[in-house]
Amino acid sequence: LSAGAVLLLAGKGAAAATKGDLSNDIGILNVALGLEHQGIAAYTLGAKSGLLQKGVLDVAVKFQDDHKVHRDLLAGAITKMGGKPVTEKTLDEYAKALNAASLKSQEDVLKLALSLELGATNAYLSVIPSFKDRGLAQVAARLAADETAHWAILNNALGLPLPKAMLFGA
């Protein structure tokens, strides 16, 4: 993390900024937190489906752990900035929203994860210029890098072709 983001996450940067200055950043972080909640739930649904082979399940659990790290980082930043972190929905709500009942194979589960990872990557990349705190922009870029790595591994596992140039952030 950048020095500014570390100070902010430690509760020191927020004192210099007014609540109004931070409300936009808090809002962006809460949207990102909502995406992380959804990602954690999607990997939970995939893991519980019984459709994943052992090696694939291990990778899915690792990716879920990454999303939990992201969740905790975002929730901590929101709280330290004086905001209220968005709460997660129930697993049943996520299952309905993600149409989990349609998952019939490992490939279906991986395609769902692939689409969510691409969406998260693009969301993080799109908000980078919107942050008033430049340290948070760097955090968003690092989160986008994690999501991109997840996407690339899932894309490869599905045997899909390499992406076209400039796929991410579009």
KAKA-V713108 format. One record per helix or strand of 2 or more residues. SS is the DSSP state (alpha for helix, beta for strand). FROM is the first residue (numbers start at 1). LEN is the number of residues. Records with the same first field share a line. If there is no record, write none. Layout:
SS = FROM-LEN + FROM-LEN
//
This chain:
alpha = 3-7 + 14-3 + 19-30 + 54-27 + 91-7 + 100-3 + 106-25 + 134-24
//
